[in-house]
Amino acid sequence: MKTFITLLFVTLFIPTLSGCSSKDASANEQDKKVAYYCRETKKIVVTTKQKTPALNPQTGKKTLFPTMYCKQCKKWRSVPPMEILQRNPTAGICSRCKKLLVAEGPLPEKKS
């Protein structure tokens, strides 16, 4: 019984003391920058990850929608919401070169 209590303590409490908390993981997830397509300005906007339609920091309006990256064209392309992408396999294909789009790619650099 003593061994069981010791194992229970080690399993439940030690990970919380080591600094691995879900609070840190969610904070890092929120700080992650992603590319969105702005339906108002017709430009790619890089901002923190948000639920779409996301708030455009430049206009203050919720006009940002998901994008995916085309490795062939080397451009971010506007895509429908994830629910549609999962149901329609052709929604994740580049409209220009017909190659598969990917979720991650080099973020556009800010122009000064």
Backbone as a chain_set.jsonl record, in Angstrom:
{"seq": "MKTFITLLFVTLFIPTLSGCSSKDASANEQDKKVAYYCRETKKIVVTTKQKTPALNPQTGKKTLFPTMYCKQCKKWRSVPPMEILQRNPTAGICSRCKKLLVAEGPLPEKKS", "coords": {"N": [[0.82, -1.195, 0.0], [1.96, 1.201, 0.753], [3.804, 1.562, -1.276], [2.096, 1.928, -3.429], [0.915, 4.417, -2.799], [3.16, 6.048, -2.884], [3.877, 5.805, -5.612], [1.588, 6.939, -6.746], [1.786, 9.565, -5.799], [4.199, 10.375, -7.051], [3.452, 10.139, -9.747], [1.295, 11.959, -9.999], [1.967, 14.47, -8.78], [4.692, 15.265, -9.118], [5.157, 15.936, -11.928], [3.851, 18.456, -12.061], [5.437, 20.046, -10.491], [7.734, 20.232, -11.945], [7.574, 22.23, -13.789], [6.237, 21.812, -16.122], [3.502, 22.773, -17.274], [0.059, 23.01, -18.287], [-0.752, 25.574, -18.622], [1.51, 27.04, -19.456], [1.912, 25.859, -21.964], [-0.425, 26.582, -23.342], [-0.107, 29.336, -23.374], [2.143, 29.616, -25.02], [1.036, 28.668, -27.386], [-0.834, 30.635, -27.979], [0.856, 32.752, -28.51], [1.909, 32.093, -30.921], [2.587, 32.948, -34.232], [0.642, 33.348, -37.158], [-0.383, 33.187, -40.621], [-2.929, 35.028, -42.195], [-5.66, 35.659, -44.472], [-6.885, 38.738, -45.487], [-10.062, 39.722, -46.121], [-10.956, 42.248, -46.666], [-8.772, 44.025, -47.277], [-7.458, 42.438, -49.062], [-4.98, 41.273, -48.622], [-2.21, 39.388, -47.243], [-1.973, 38.853, -43.824], [-0.005, 38.791, -40.938], [-0.405, 37.598, -37.751], [-1.173, 36.885, -34.258], [-2.333, 33.58, -33.422], [-5.761, 33.015, -33.833], [-9.332, 32.523, -33.406], [-11.302, 32.164, -36.316], [-13.684, 34.283, -38.022], [-10.847, 36.319, -37.752], [-9.493, 39.076, -35.847], [-8.317, 41.859, -37.518], [-5.367, 43.504, -36.916], [-4.611, 45.878, -38.107], [-6.867, 47.117, -39.248], [-8.859, 46.808, -37.364], [-11.104, 45.296, -37.675], [-13.027, 42.237, -37.975], [-11.883, 40.53, -40.254], [-10.146, 38.596, -41.085], [-9.157, 35.512, -42.467], [-8.557, 31.907, -42.761], [-5.436, 30.648, -44.116], [-3.327, 28.716, -46.323], [-0.14, 27.373, -47.241], [1.462, 27.361, -50.406], [3.904, 25.417, -51.649], [4.967, 25.22, -54.192], [4.21, 27.582, -55.656], [5.117, 29.338, -53.803], [3.557, 30.978, -52.135], [1.029, 32.284, -49.922], [-2.243, 31.056, -49.701], [-5.71, 31.723, -49.69], [-8.042, 29.786, -47.891], [-10.94, 27.67, -47.331], [-12.829, 27.275, -44.205], [-11.673, 24.909, -41.649], [-13.484, 22.778, -41.308], [-14.655, 22.472, -43.819], [-12.4, 21.921, -45.351], [-11.751, 19.403, -44.369], [-13.89, 17.871, -45.25], [-13.923, 18.229, -48.017], [-11.635, 17.246, -50.204], [-10.437, 18.568, -52.371], [-10.371, 21.211, -51.666], [-8.043, 21.883, -50.398], [-6.113, 22.334, -52.303], [-3.914, 24.13, -54.4], [-5.144, 26.808, -56.283], [-3.871, 27.799, -58.492], [-1.502, 26.276, -59.328], [-2.258, 23.711, -58.838], [-1.163, 22.042, -56.883], [-0.728, 20.404, -53.671], [-1.667, 22.168, -50.767], [-0.027, 23.328, -47.79], [-0.047, 23.493, -44.176], [1.9, 24.982, -42.822], [4.458, 27.389, -43.418], [6.995, 29.68, -44.687], [6.629, 32.728, -43.052], [5.304, 35.788, -44.336], [7.426, 38.624, -44.705], [7.461, 41.642, -42.786], [6.738, 44.681, -44.364], [8.432, 47.743, -44.407]], "CA": [[0.0, 0.0, 0.0], [2.859, 2.345, 0.82], [4.37, 1.691, -2.625], [1.04, 2.481, -4.266], [0.784, 5.844, -2.471], [4.368, 6.696, -3.405], [3.729, 5.88, -7.073], [0.524, 7.9, -7.02], [2.375, 10.884, -5.561], [5.169, 10.646, -8.113], [2.746, 10.279, -11.018], [0.401, 13.112, -10.031], [2.468, 15.747, -8.292], [6.022, 15.624, -9.609], [5.121, 16.688, -13.188], [3.449, 19.848, -11.859], [6.553, 20.757, -9.892], [8.852, 20.342, -12.889], [7.396, 23.367, -14.674], [5.488, 21.419, -17.315], [2.085, 22.975, -17.003], [-0.743, 23.287, -19.465], [-0.848, 27.022, -18.736], [2.633, 27.455, -20.285], [1.692, 25.376, -23.322], [-1.457, 27.393, -23.986], [0.452, 30.671, -23.591], [2.988, 29.519, -26.206], [0.15, 28.471, -28.531], [-1.435, 31.915, -28.294], [1.894, 33.629, -29.034], [2.32, 31.612, -32.235], [2.16, 33.807, -35.337], [0.137, 32.643, -38.328], [-0.782, 34.042, -41.737], [-4.353, 35.076, -42.52], [-6.034, 36.451, -45.642], [-7.851, 39.772, -45.144], [-11.043, 39.876, -47.199], [-11.168, 43.664, -46.945], [-7.597, 44.613, -47.942], [-6.974, 41.443, -50.04], [-3.561, 41.042, -48.342], [-1.858, 38.415, -46.209], [-1.655, 39.526, -42.567], [0.579, 37.898, -39.927], [-0.783, 37.98, -36.39], [-1.257, 35.732, -33.363], [-3.365, 32.613, -33.768], [-7.077, 33.36, -33.308], [-10.475, 31.876, -34.042], [-11.711, 32.957, -37.468], [-12.889, 35.367, -38.593], [-9.955, 36.912, -36.76], [-9.411, 40.53, -35.817], [-7.175, 42.437, -38.227], [-4.824, 44.558, -36.06], [-4.457, 47.121, -38.869], [-8.164, 47.753, -39.509], [-9.729, 46.674, -36.21], [-12.3, 44.552, -38.067], [-12.87, 40.782, -38.059], [-11.872, 40.225, -41.683], [-9.051, 37.659, -41.378], [-9.594, 34.136, -42.678], [-7.425, 30.977, -42.831], [-4.62, 30.474, -45.32], [-2.368, 27.612, -46.356], [1.008, 27.746, -48.06], [1.779, 26.567, -51.595], [5.365, 25.319, -51.801], [5.296, 25.398, -55.609], [4.074, 29.009, -55.985], [5.746, 30.079, -52.708], [2.599, 32.005, -51.715], [-0.064, 31.911, -49.039], [-3.516, 31.04, -50.416], [-6.913, 31.693, -48.866], [-8.717, 28.486, -47.903], [-12.16, 27.648, -46.518], [-12.628, 26.81, -42.824], [-11.173, 23.55, -41.474], [-14.566, 21.807, -41.489], [-14.814, 22.263, -45.27], [-11.171, 21.256, -45.818], [-11.808, 17.998, -43.984], [-14.919, 17.187, -46.041], [-13.678, 18.38, -49.443], [-10.19, 17.123, -50.411], [-9.921, 19.503, -53.381], [-10.283, 22.555, -51.09], [-6.667, 22.104, -49.956], [-5.229, 22.317, -53.477], [-3.658, 25.469, -54.929], [-5.971, 27.106, -57.457], [-3.009, 28.172, -59.617], [-0.619, 25.212, -59.826], [-2.92, 22.428, -58.535], [-0.381, 21.261, -55.905], [-1.292, 20.343, -52.333], [-1.291, 23.241, -49.85], [0.416, 22.872, -46.473], [-0.457, 24.393, -43.1], [2.988, 25.842, -42.371], [5.404, 27.863, -44.427], [7.676, 30.903, -44.241], [5.71, 33.848, -42.922], [5.721, 36.964, -45.095], [8.144, 39.619, -43.913], [6.789, 42.937, -42.694], [7.329, 45.731, -45.203], [8.482, 48.993, -43.659]], "C": [[0.863, 1.258, 0.0], [3.48, 2.616, -0.557], [3.352, 2.323, -3.566], [0.903, 3.987, -4.046], [1.986, 6.619, -3.002], [4.279, 6.851, -4.915], [2.664, 6.897, -7.475], [1.043, 9.325, -6.851], [3.318, 11.278, -6.692], [4.463, 10.929, -9.44], [1.934, 11.569, -11.092], [1.06, 14.444, -9.706], [3.827, 16.168, -8.829], [5.969, 16.366, -10.955], [4.715, 18.151, -13.019], [4.566, 20.674, -11.244], [7.695, 20.987, -10.878], [8.68, 21.49, -13.873], [6.659, 23.031, -15.957], [4.017, 21.586, -17.026], [1.343, 23.294, -18.28], [-0.896, 24.785, -19.674], [0.27, 27.555, -19.637], [2.422, 27.057, -21.732], [0.644, 26.217, -24.034], [-0.967, 28.806, -24.232], [1.337, 30.674, -24.833], [2.148, 29.386, -27.458], [-0.47, 29.796, -28.952], [-0.417, 32.873, -28.899], [2.329, 33.242, -30.443], [1.748, 32.52, -33.324], [1.729, 32.941, -36.516], [-0.271, 33.664, -39.39], [-2.278, 33.902, -41.973], [-4.537, 35.886, -43.801], [-7.096, 37.446, -45.195], [-8.789, 39.975, -46.331], [-11.3, 41.332, -47.55], [-10.004, 44.256, -47.743], [-7.02, 43.71, -49.029], [-5.479, 41.158, -49.871], [-3.405, 39.959, -47.29], [-1.401, 39.194, -44.975], [-1.12, 38.487, -41.59], [0.225, 38.44, -38.557], [-0.835, 36.723, -35.53], [-2.44, 34.851, -33.746], [-4.666, 32.953, -33.053], [-8.145, 32.516, -33.994], [-10.941, 32.774, -35.192], [-13.223, 33.159, -37.494], [-12.123, 36.095, -37.485], [-9.919, 38.428, -36.914], [-8.146, 40.995, -36.521], [-6.633, 43.584, -37.379], [-4.676, 45.901, -36.791], [-5.776, 47.852, -39.067], [-9.096, 47.719, -38.309], [-11.017, 45.918, -36.512], [-11.991, 43.06, -38.132], [-12.98, 40.355, -39.515], [-10.789, 39.224, -42.076], [-9.562, 36.226, -41.421], [-8.391, 33.233, -42.912], [-6.715, 30.975, -44.182], [-3.809, 29.203, -45.186], [-1.307, 27.985, -47.376], [1.189, 26.794, -49.238], [3.292, 26.58, -51.779], [5.811, 25.56, -53.236], [5.296, 26.887, -55.983], [4.81, 29.9, -54.982], [4.877, 31.254, -52.262], [1.569, 31.413, -50.763], [-1.36, 32.046, -49.814], [-4.669, 30.987, -49.409], [-7.584, 30.326, -49.003], [-10.001, 28.574, -47.09], [-11.861, 27.169, -45.097], [-12.254, 25.322, -42.771], [-12.252, 22.492, -41.698], [-14.745, 21.468, -42.971], [-13.586, 21.54, -45.829], [-11.208, 19.762, -45.516], [-12.813, 17.223, -44.831], [-14.637, 17.204, -47.538], [-12.175, 18.347, -49.72], [-9.631, 18.099, -51.442], [-9.798, 20.926, -52.842], [-8.865, 22.891, -50.634], [-5.66, 22.04, -51.091], [-5.112, 23.734, -54.024], [-4.466, 25.685, -56.215], [-5.127, 27.434, -58.686], [-2.235, 26.984, -60.193], [-1.161, 23.804, -59.579], [-2.109, 21.504, -57.636], [-1.055, 21.349, -54.539], [-0.771, 21.497, -51.481], [-0.897, 22.64, -48.507], [0.075, 23.927, -45.418], [0.639, 25.37, -42.67], [3.918, 26.191, -43.512], [6.079, 29.108, -43.904], [6.677, 32.057, -44.191], [6.207, 35.04, -43.732], [6.414, 37.961, -44.171], [7.353, 40.922, -43.909], [7.514, 43.936, -43.588], [7.286, 47.037, -44.435], [8.055, 50.164, -44.495]], "O": [[0.545, 2.246, -0.661], [3.658, 3.77, -0.946], [3.705, 3.155, -4.401], [0.788, 4.746, -5.008], [1.833, 7.727, -3.515], [4.576, 7.922, -5.443], [2.84, 7.632, -8.447], [0.763, 10.192, -7.679], [3.238, 12.386, -7.222], [4.837, 11.852, -10.164], [1.891, 12.208, -12.143], [0.723, 15.457, -10.32], [4.07, 17.366, -8.975], [6.685, 17.355, -11.113], [5.191, 19.006, -13.766], [4.63, 21.884, -11.46], [8.536, 21.857, -10.654], [9.552, 21.71, -14.713], [6.479, 23.906, -16.804], [3.355, 20.648, -16.581], [1.929, 23.789, -19.243], [-1.146, 25.226, -20.796], [0.026, 28.416, -20.482], [2.723, 27.835, -22.637], [0.806, 26.533, -25.212], [-1.374, 29.426, -25.214], [1.296, 31.621, -25.618], [2.508, 29.936, -28.499], [-0.619, 30.06, -30.145], [-0.779, 33.72, -29.716], [3.051, 33.999, -31.092], [0.553, 32.819, -33.325], [2.365, 31.936, -36.831], [-0.475, 34.842, -39.097], [-2.823, 32.799, -41.953], [-3.683, 36.693, -44.168], [-8.096, 37.057, -44.592], [-8.352, 40.356, -47.417], [-11.813, 41.621, -48.631], [-10.219, 44.911, -48.763], [-6.193, 44.149, -49.827], [-4.789, 40.842, -50.84], [-4.337, 39.65, -46.547], [-0.551, 40.08, -45.068], [-1.714, 37.421, -41.43], [0.515, 39.593, -38.237], [-0.573, 35.623, -36.016], [-3.421, 35.321, -34.322], [-4.689, 33.153, -31.839], [-7.898, 31.882, -35.02], [-10.97, 33.997, -35.057], [-13.967, 32.293, -37.034], [-12.673, 36.436, -36.438], [-10.264, 38.979, -37.959], [-7.04, 40.581, -36.171], [-7.354, 44.551, -37.137], [-4.623, 46.949, -36.147], [-5.805, 49.082, -39.055], [-10.032, 48.516, -38.235], [-11.929, 45.903, -35.685], [-10.841, 42.664, -38.319], [-14.025, 39.88, -39.959], [-10.534, 39.022, -43.263], [-10.296, 35.782, -40.538], [-7.309, 33.726, -43.23], [-7.303, 31.256, -45.227], [-3.624, 28.677, -44.088], [-1.541, 28.807, -48.262], [1.084, 25.577, -49.088], [3.886, 27.628, -52.033], [6.915, 26.052, -53.469], [6.263, 27.388, -56.555], [5.093, 31.064, -55.265], [5.365, 32.362, -52.041], [1.278, 30.217, -50.791], [-1.563, 33.04, -50.512], [-4.594, 30.284, -48.401], [-7.679, 29.78, -50.102], [-10.137, 29.46, -46.246], [-10.754, 26.707, -44.821], [-12.488, 24.576, -43.722], [-11.96, 21.419, -42.225], [-14.961, 20.309, -43.326], [-13.713, 20.656, -46.676], [-10.747, 18.951, -46.319], [-12.607, 16.04, -45.101], [-15.061, 16.299, -48.257], [-11.5, 19.349, -49.487], [-8.446, 18.426, -51.384], [-9.183, 21.772, -53.491], [-8.524, 24.066, -50.498], [-4.489, 21.73, -50.873], [-6.107, 24.455, -54.102], [-4.463, 24.843, -57.114], [-5.623, 27.353, -59.81], [-2.3, 26.714, -61.393], [-0.591, 22.822, -60.055], [-2.346, 20.296, -57.628], [-1.851, 22.252, -54.284], [0.429, 21.773, -51.474], [-1.378, 21.571, -48.133], [-0.073, 25.108, -45.734], [0.337, 26.468, -42.202], [4.134, 25.407, -44.437], [5.779, 29.557, -42.798], [5.97, 32.326, -45.162], [7.413, 35.274, -43.804], [6.037, 38.119, -43.01], [6.674, 41.264, -44.877], [8.742, 44.027, -43.572], [6.252, 47.408, -43.88], [8.04, 51.296, -44.011]]}, "num_chains": 1, "name": "protein.A"}
